[in-house]
Amino acid sequence: MWESLRDEYGGRLNVVYLLERDHPLLGMRYQVRSIPTLLFFDKAGKEVRRHQGMLPAEEIRKKLTELGVRQAP
């Protein structure tokens, strides 16, 4: 799913998938309390949205649209 989102948005967003068990310091830094957790950041690296739990691809697309990210033409 993550690769298809990358392709759909044609370089307009970065998708990074991390396993918290492999990156515990990042989990602590971003206060991940539940797995899975999706973090959305703006261009400056500021967290702008967070979702805990599973989220279907269509819901991720909706959140990206709300944040002003448009799919590639």
N, CA, C and O atoms as CSV, one atom per row, in Angstrom:
chain,resi,resn,atom,element,x,y,z
A,1,MET,N,N,0.816,-1.191,0.000
A,1,MET,CA,C,0.000,0.000,0.000
A,1,MET,C,C,0.862,1.259,0.000
A,1,MET,O,O,0.539,2.216,-0.704
A,2,TRP,N,N,1.945,1.285,0.767
A,2,TRP,CA,C,2.756,2.496,0.887
A,2,TRP,C,C,3.385,2.879,-0.441
A,2,TRP,O,O,3.456,4.059,-0.785
A,3,GLU,N,N,3.840,1.887,-1.184
A,3,GLU,CA,C,4.452,2.172,-2.476
A,3,GLU,C,C,3.435,2.766,-3.439
A,3,GLU,O,O,3.758,3.680,-4.198
A,4,SER,N,N,2.204,2.252,-3.416
A,4,SER,CA,C,1.184,2.772,-4.321
A,4,SER,C,C,0.833,4.222,-3.967
A,4,SER,O,O,0.575,5.024,-4.865
A,5,LEU,N,N,0.819,4.565,-2.698
A,5,LEU,CA,C,0.569,5.955,-2.304
A,5,LEU,C,C,1.680,6.860,-2.816
A,5,LEU,O,O,1.420,7.953,-3.319
A,6,ARG,N,N,2.919,6.400,-2.685
A,6,ARG,CA,C,4.052,7.168,-3.211
A,6,ARG,C,C,3.860,7.438,-4.695
A,6,ARG,O,O,4.045,8.562,-5.161
A,7,ASP,N,N,3.488,6.400,-5.431
A,7,ASP,CA,C,3.308,6.526,-6.878
A,7,ASP,C,C,2.147,7.460,-7.217
A,7,ASP,O,O,2.260,8.289,-8.121
A,8,GLU,N,N,1.044,7.329,-6.504
A,8,GLU,CA,C,-0.143,8.144,-6.778
A,8,GLU,C,C,0.123,9.627,-6.594
A,8,GLU,O,O,-0.453,10.456,-7.298
A,9,TYR,N,N,0.985,9.962,-5.659
A,9,TYR,CA,C,1.231,11.366,-5.360
A,9,TYR,C,C,2.475,11.897,-6.055
A,9,TYR,O,O,2.853,13.052,-5.857
A,10,GLY,N,N,3.105,11.070,-6.859
A,10,GLY,CA,C,4.181,11.501,-7.736
A,10,GLY,C,C,5.222,12.436,-7.140
A,10,GLY,O,O,5.492,13.497,-7.702
A,11,GLY,N,N,5.801,12.064,-6.028
A,11,GLY,CA,C,6.844,12.877,-5.434
A,11,GLY,C,C,6.339,14.039,-4.587
A,11,GLY,O,O,7.137,14.844,-4.108
A,12,ARG,N,N,5.038,14.138,-4.398
A,12,ARG,CA,C,4.489,15.232,-3.592
A,12,ARG,C,C,4.478,14.905,-2.104
A,12,ARG,O,O,4.117,15.745,-1.280
A,13,LEU,N,N,4.871,13.688,-1.767
A,13,LEU,CA,C,4.981,13.320,-0.364
A,13,LEU,C,C,5.994,12.210,-0.210
A,13,LEU,O,O,6.270,11.460,-1.146
A,14,ASN,N,N,6.535,12.118,0.971
A,14,ASN,CA,C,7.424,11.020,1.326
A,14,ASN,C,C,6.650,10.085,2.233
A,14,ASN,O,O,5.946,10.524,3.143
A,15,VAL,N,N,6.784,8.804,1.981
A,15,VAL,CA,C,6.158,7.798,2.826
A,15,VAL,C,C,7.283,6.990,3.453
A,15,VAL,O,O,8.095,6.385,2.753
A,16,VAL,N,N,7.320,6.988,4.769
A,16,VAL,CA,C,8.347,6.247,5.492
A,16,VAL,C,C,7.633,5.271,6.413
A,16,VAL,O,O,6.803,5.662,7.233
A,17,TYR,N,N,7.967,4.006,6.266
A,17,TYR,CA,C,7.360,2.946,7.073
A,17,TYR,C,C,8.436,2.418,8.014
A,17,TYR,O,O,9.469,1.921,7.565
A,18,LEU,N,N,8.196,2.523,9.306
A,18,LEU,CA,C,9.161,2.058,10.299
A,18,LEU,C,C,8.494,1.113,11.278
A,18,LEU,O,O,7.332,1.286,11.644
A,19,LEU,N,N,9.242,0.124,11.689
A,19,LEU,CA,C,8.793,-0.744,12.771
A,19,LEU,C,C,9.340,-0.173,14.074
A,19,LEU,O,O,10.550,-0.008,14.231
A,20,GLU,N,N,8.452,0.123,14.990
A,20,GLU,CA,C,8.861,0.736,16.256
A,20,GLU,C,C,9.859,-0.136,16.989
A,20,GLU,O,O,10.767,0.382,17.639
A,21,ARG,N,N,9.713,-1.433,16.900
A,21,ARG,CA,C,10.661,-2.315,17.616
A,21,ARG,C,C,12.080,-2.176,17.071
A,21,ARG,O,O,13.048,-2.433,17.786
A,22,ASP,N,N,12.206,-1.767,15.797
A,22,ASP,CA,C,13.534,-1.558,15.209
A,22,ASP,C,C,14.050,-0.142,15.433
A,22,ASP,O,O,15.239,0.124,15.253
A,23,HIS,N,N,13.159,0.768,15.824
A,23,HIS,CA,C,13.515,2.175,16.020
A,23,HIS,C,C,12.884,2.710,17.303
A,23,HIS,O,O,12.089,3.648,17.254
A,24,PRO,N,N,13.226,2.129,18.441
A,24,PRO,CA,C,12.572,2.522,19.696
A,24,PRO,C,C,12.807,3.989,20.076
A,24,PRO,O,O,11.946,4.602,20.706
A,25,LEU,N,N,13.949,4.555,19.708
A,25,LEU,CA,C,14.193,5.958,20.053
A,25,LEU,C,C,13.236,6.881,19.301
A,25,LEU,O,O,12.771,7.876,19.857
A,26,LEU,N,N,12.941,6.559,18.044
A,26,LEU,CA,C,11.950,7.353,17.313
A,26,LEU,C,C,10.570,7.193,17.932
A,26,LEU,O,O,9.806,8.154,18.019
A,27,GLY,N,N,10.254,5.976,18.361
A,27,GLY,CA,C,8.981,5.751,19.033
A,27,GLY,C,C,8.839,6.613,20.274
A,27,GLY,O,O,7.775,7.174,20.534
A,28,MET,N,N,9.925,6.716,21.042
A,28,MET,CA,C,9.898,7.560,22.237
A,28,MET,C,C,9.838,9.037,21.852
A,28,MET,O,O,9.081,9.807,22.443
A,29,ARG,N,N,10.635,9.427,20.865
A,29,ARG,CA,C,10.666,10.839,20.449
A,29,ARG,C,C,9.288,11.336,20.027
A,29,ARG,O,O,8.885,12.448,20.367
A,30,TYR,N,N,8.570,10.493,19.281
A,30,TYR,CA,C,7.250,10.895,18.786
A,30,TYR,C,C,6.107,10.378,19.649
A,30,TYR,O,O,4.942,10.442,19.258
A,31,GLN,N,N,6.451,9.867,20.816
A,31,GLN,CA,C,5.475,9.418,21.805
A,31,GLN,C,C,4.444,8.459,21.213
A,31,GLN,O,O,3.237,8.629,21.388
A,32,VAL,N,N,4.947,7.456,20.516
A,32,VAL,CA,C,4.073,6.426,19.952
A,32,VAL,C,C,3.624,5.536,21.102
A,32,VAL,O,O,4.444,4.908,21.772
A,33,ARG,N,N,2.320,5.486,21.323
A,33,ARG,CA,C,1.752,4.715,22.427
A,33,ARG,C,C,0.930,3.533,21.942
A,33,ARG,O,O,0.547,2.662,22.723
A,34,SER,N,N,0.668,3.517,20.659
A,34,SER,CA,C,-0.161,2.468,20.082
A,34,SER,C,C,0.400,2.113,18.711
A,34,SER,O,O,0.902,2.973,17.989
A,35,ILE,N,N,0.307,0.854,18.370
A,35,ILE,CA,C,0.781,0.398,17.064
A,35,ILE,C,C,-0.394,-0.214,16.331
A,35,ILE,O,O,-1.066,-1.088,16.878
A,36,PRO,N,N,-0.658,0.215,15.123
A,36,PRO,CA,C,0.102,1.176,14.327
A,36,PRO,C,C,-0.280,2.613,14.657
A,36,PRO,O,O,-1.388,2.892,15.115
A,37,THR,N,N,0.658,3.511,14.414
A,37,THR,CA,C,0.424,4.948,14.511
A,37,THR,C,C,0.920,5.584,13.224
A,37,THR,O,O,2.046,5.334,12.795
A,38,LEU,N,N,0.083,6.404,12.612
A,38,LEU,CA,C,0.469,7.136,11.411
A,38,LEU,C,C,0.698,8.583,11.805
A,38,LEU,O,O,-0.157,9.212,12.428
A,39,LEU,N,N,1.854,9.104,11.437
A,39,LEU,CA,C,2.198,10.493,11.709
A,39,LEU,C,C,2.284,11.225,10.379
A,39,LEU,O,O,2.899,10.736,9.431
A,40,PHE,N,N,1.673,12.386,10.313
A,40,PHE,CA,C,1.695,13.213,9.111
A,40,PHE,C,C,2.476,14.485,9.443
A,40,PHE,O,O,2.190,15.154,10.436
A,41,PHE,N,N,3.456,14.810,8.613
A,41,PHE,CA,C,4.306,15.975,8.829
A,41,PHE,C,C,4.175,16.935,7.654
A,41,PHE,O,O,3.914,16.515,6.527
A,42,ASP,N,N,4.357,18.220,7.920
A,42,ASP,CA,C,4.376,19.193,6.831
A,42,ASP,C,C,5.792,19.265,6.245
A,42,ASP,O,O,6.686,18.530,6.663
A,43,LYS,N,N,5.978,20.154,5.281
A,43,LYS,CA,C,7.281,20.270,4.621
A,43,LYS,C,C,8.391,20.653,5.576
A,43,LYS,O,O,9.549,20.297,5.355
A,44,ALA,N,N,8.060,21.361,6.617
A,44,ALA,CA,C,9.066,21.799,7.586
A,44,ALA,C,C,9.397,20.719,8.615
A,44,ALA,O,O,10.265,20.918,9.464
A,45,GLY,N,N,8.710,19.576,8.544
A,45,GLY,CA,C,8.966,18.503,9.492
A,45,GLY,C,C,8.146,18.578,10.758
A,45,GLY,O,O,8.405,17.845,11.712
A,46,LYS,N,N,7.149,19.465,10.777
A,46,LYS,CA,C,6.286,19.598,11.948
A,46,LYS,C,C,5.127,18.604,11.835
A,46,LYS,O,O,4.486,18.498,10.789
A,47,GLU,N,N,4.870,17.885,12.919
A,47,GLU,CA,C,3.735,16.958,12.924
A,47,GLU,C,C,2.432,17.750,12.852
A,47,GLU,O,O,2.191,18.655,13.651
A,48,VAL,N,N,1.598,17.388,11.875
A,48,VAL,CA,C,0.339,18.106,11.695
A,48,VAL,C,C,-0.887,17.229,11.922
A,48,VAL,O,O,-1.998,17.737,12.073
A,49,ARG,N,N,-0.693,15.945,11.945
A,49,ARG,CA,C,-1.816,15.038,12.182
A,49,ARG,C,C,-1.253,13.711,12.668
A,49,ARG,O,O,-0.130,13.327,12.343
A,50,ARG,N,N,-2.074,13.023,13.461
A,50,ARG,CA,C,-1.681,11.719,14.007
A,50,ARG,C,C,-2.921,10.835,14.011
A,50,ARG,O,O,-4.026,11.290,14.307
A,51,HIS,N,N,-2.719,9.572,13.679
A,51,HIS,CA,C,-3.817,8.610,13.741
A,51,HIS,C,C,-3.289,7.336,14.366
A,51,HIS,O,O,-2.262,6.805,13.943
A,52,GLN,N,N,-3.990,6.849,15.370
A,52,GLN,CA,C,-3.619,5.586,16.000
A,52,GLN,C,C,-4.587,4.515,15.542
A,52,GLN,O,O,-5.802,4.712,15.555
A,53,GLY,N,N,-4.041,3.385,15.140
A,53,GLY,CA,C,-4.852,2.278,14.667
A,53,GLY,C,C,-4.770,2.151,13.160
A,53,GLY,O,O,-4.150,2.964,12.474
A,54,MET,N,N,-5.409,1.113,12.671
A,54,MET,CA,C,-5.394,0.857,11.229
A,54,MET,C,C,-6.191,1.939,10.505
A,54,MET,O,O,-7.153,2.491,11.039
A,55,LEU,N,N,-5.768,2.223,9.285
A,55,LEU,CA,C,-6.445,3.218,8.474
A,55,LEU,C,C,-6.391,2.746,7.023
A,55,LEU,O,O,-5.303,2.590,6.468
A,56,PRO,N,N,-7.549,2.516,6.399
A,56,PRO,CA,C,-7.556,2.088,5.004
A,56,PRO,C,C,-6.943,3.161,4.103
A,56,PRO,O,O,-6.947,4.345,4.443
A,57,ALA,N,N,-6.424,2.742,2.966
A,57,ALA,CA,C,-5.766,3.661,2.038
A,57,ALA,C,C,-6.673,4.824,1.664
A,57,ALA,O,O,-6.193,5.952,1.553
A,58,GLU,N,N,-7.958,4.592,1.467
A,58,GLU,CA,C,-8.870,5.665,1.085
A,58,GLU,C,C,-8.960,6.726,2.180
A,58,GLU,O,O,-9.062,7.915,1.877
A,59,GLU,N,N,-8.924,6.319,3.430
A,59,GLU,CA,C,-8.951,7.275,4.536
A,59,GLU,C,C,-7.639,8.067,4.609
A,59,GLU,O,O,-7.642,9.251,4.944
A,60,ILE,N,N,-6.533,7.412,4.297
A,60,ILE,CA,C,-5.249,8.125,4.241
A,60,ILE,C,C,-5.317,9.185,3.147
A,60,ILE,O,O,-4.867,10.314,3.344
A,61,ARG,N,N,-5.879,8.822,1.996
A,61,ARG,CA,C,-6.027,9.793,0.904
A,61,ARG,C,C,-6.882,10.988,1.349
A,61,ARG,O,O,-6.564,12.132,1.025
A,62,LYS,N,N,-7.956,10.725,2.083
A,62,LYS,CA,C,-8.810,11.812,2.574
A,62,LYS,C,C,-8.029,12.743,3.493
A,62,LYS,O,O,-8.136,13.964,3.380
A,63,LYS,N,N,-7.241,12.167,4.405
A,63,LYS,CA,C,-6.452,12.991,5.317
A,63,LYS,C,C,-5.426,13.818,4.555
A,63,LYS,O,O,-5.196,14.983,4.879
A,64,LEU,N,N,-4.809,13.215,3.542
A,64,LEU,CA,C,-3.843,13.957,2.733
A,64,LEU,C,C,-4.525,15.110,2.004
A,64,LEU,O,O,-3.968,16.205,1.915
A,65,THR,N,N,-5.720,14.871,1.485
A,65,THR,CA,C,-6.475,15.931,0.815
A,65,THR,C,C,-6.793,17.058,1.794
A,65,THR,O,O,-6.675,18.233,1.446
A,66,GLU,N,N,-7.194,16.708,3.012
A,66,GLU,CA,C,-7.476,17.707,4.048
A,66,GLU,C,C,-6.239,18.558,4.350
A,66,GLU,O,O,-6.350,19.734,4.694
A,67,LEU,N,N,-5.069,17.948,4.215
A,67,LEU,CA,C,-3.813,18.651,4.479
A,67,LEU,C,C,-3.327,19.423,3.255
A,67,LEU,O,O,-2.301,20.100,3.317
A,68,GLY,N,N,-4.057,19.324,2.141
A,68,GLY,CA,C,-3.698,20.071,0.946
A,68,GLY,C,C,-2.769,19.351,-0.008
A,68,GLY,O,O,-2.239,19.961,-0.936
A,69,VAL,N,N,-2.565,18.066,0.205
A,69,VAL,CA,C,-1.711,17.297,-0.691
A,69,VAL,C,C,-2.577,16.739,-1.807
A,69,VAL,O,O,-3.578,16.070,-1.548
A,70,ARG,N,N,-2.198,17.012,-3.041
A,70,ARG,CA,C,-2.970,16.560,-4.191
A,70,ARG,C,C,-2.250,15.436,-4.910
A,70,ARG,O,O,-1.020,15.391,-4.958
A,71,GLN,N,N,-3.038,14.530,-5.466
A,71,GLN,CA,C,-2.468,13.442,-6.251
A,71,GLN,C,C,-1.849,13.995,-7.530
A,71,GLN,O,O,-2.255,15.044,-8.028
A,72,ALA,N,N,-0.865,13.277,-8.049
A,72,ALA,CA,C,-0.219,13.670,-9.299
A,72,ALA,C,C,-1.234,13.577,-10.440
A,72,ALA,O,O,-2.100,12.703,-10.435
A,73,PRO,N,N,-1.125,14.478,-11.411
A,73,PRO,CA,C,-2.058,14.430,-12.557
A,73,PRO,C,C,-1.859,13.194,-13.412
A,73,PRO,O,O,-2.562,13.010,-14.405
